[in-house]
Amino acid sequence: MTETKSITGGCQCGAVRYAIDGDLHNPHICHCRMCQKAFGNYFAALVGTLRENLHWTKGHPAFFRSSEIVQRGFCKDCGTPLTFAYDHSKHIAVSIGSLDDPSIVTPEQQYGIESRLPAFAHLHELKGSRTEDDIPAEMMAKLKSRQHPDRD
Amino acid sequence: MVKIPLRAESRTGGCQCGAIRYRIDGPLGRAGICHCRMCQKAFGSFGAALVSVPATALTWARGTPGTFRSSSIVSRGFCAACGTPLFMQEDGDPDYEIAIGTLDDPNAIGAMTEQSGCESKVAWFDGLSSLPSQATADYRSPEDLERLKSLQHPDHDTDHWP
C-alpha cells in the first residue's frame, strides 16, 4: 500500500481532471493485446484504488466497453487513456501516466505476458537523449505547451 | 472501408474499437520511445512508443482521427470513440509518428533505436522487465478469458465492424 493524500491527475488537454483521496494499490503494467491497443503502446501502466476514492473534479471521461466485463475511460477531447475497471469490481485503476506525478508509484507486477513484445526487455538499454538535445533551440522557443499543467 | 489490395510491404493498424483503421504502404522509418512529459500524459503511460511513417504512405482506411494540438507545433491524433492514441505529427514534418501499439502486428517494425525525452523519464522504467510476471491465463478462468477478448477490433482489416 502506498500512503496517498490528495493525489491528482487528468488528461493531456485538461478537460478531465480527477482526485484520489485514498490508498493506491497494485501498481502494475499489463502487456495484454487489449491494453497494447487501448494505450497504443507496449503495455499499459495502471494503479488501482477503490471506486469511492476516485473523484472527477473536472469533466467526465467517456467509456469504451473493450470486453463484456471491462470498461475503459478516456478523454473524448484529447484521447488520453484514463481508467480501467471490471464491472463487478469495487476497484478502478487509473493510468499511471495521467497522474500529475507519475513517480509516486512504482509498478510491482507484469501481467498479460502472453502478448509481451520481444523488444520490451531491451527498451531501457536504448541510447537516450533529452528533448533539448533533439530539438534546435529556436524550435524549443516556439514549442509552447498546450498541455494542462500537472496540478489543478 | 477503403479497399486497396495489400502490397508486399503493407501494414495495417487502428484503434481498439475499430472506428479508425489505417494502412501503411512502404517501409517504416526510425522507431523509438519518448519519455517526455507530453508523451506521458497523452499516452497515460511511461511515455510513447513511436515509429516514423511518411505521410504519403499512410491511408486512413476507416474513419478520421480526432486531433489535439498538444503544443504550438504538434498535433496528436486519437480515436474519439475509444481514446486510443494513434499518432503525433510536428507541423511541416513529412512524417507521422505512429503509436506502435496500434499496429496490428507491433512486432513488424525494425529495431528500436532510441529513447528520447529522458529529462522526464520515470525512475521505475529501467526495472520493468525484471518485475515478476504472469500470463493472463494464470489469473483468469477460461470463461473470463472468453468474455475479456470479445469487443476489441481484430488485428486485421474487416469489411464491417462491429
Interface residues (C-beta under 8 A of the other chain):
Chain A: C11 Q12 C13 I29 C32 R33 M34 Q36 K37 A38 F39 G40 N41 Y42 F43 A44 A45 A62 F64 R65 S66 S67 E68 I69 V70 R72 G73 F74 C75 K76 D77 C78 G79 T80 P81 L82 S95 I96 G97 S98 P102 S103 T106 P107 E108 Q109 Q110 Y111 G112 I113 E114 R116 L117 P118 A119 F120 A121 H122 L123 H124 L126 K127 G128 S129 R130 T131 E132 D134 M139 K142 L143 K144 S145 R146 Q147 H148 D150
Chain B: C15 Q16 C17 G32 I33 C36 R37 M38 Q40 K41 A42 F43 G44 S45 F46 G47 A48 A49 G66 F68 R69 S70 S71 S72 I73 V74 R76 G77 F78 C79 A80 A81 C82 G83 T84 P85 L86 A99 I100 G101 T102 P106 N107 A111 M112 T113 E114 Q115 S116 G117 C118 E119 K121 V122 A123 W124 F125 D126 L128 S129 L131 P132 S133 Q134 A135 T136 A137 Y139 D144 R147 L148 K149 S150 L151 Q152 H153 D155
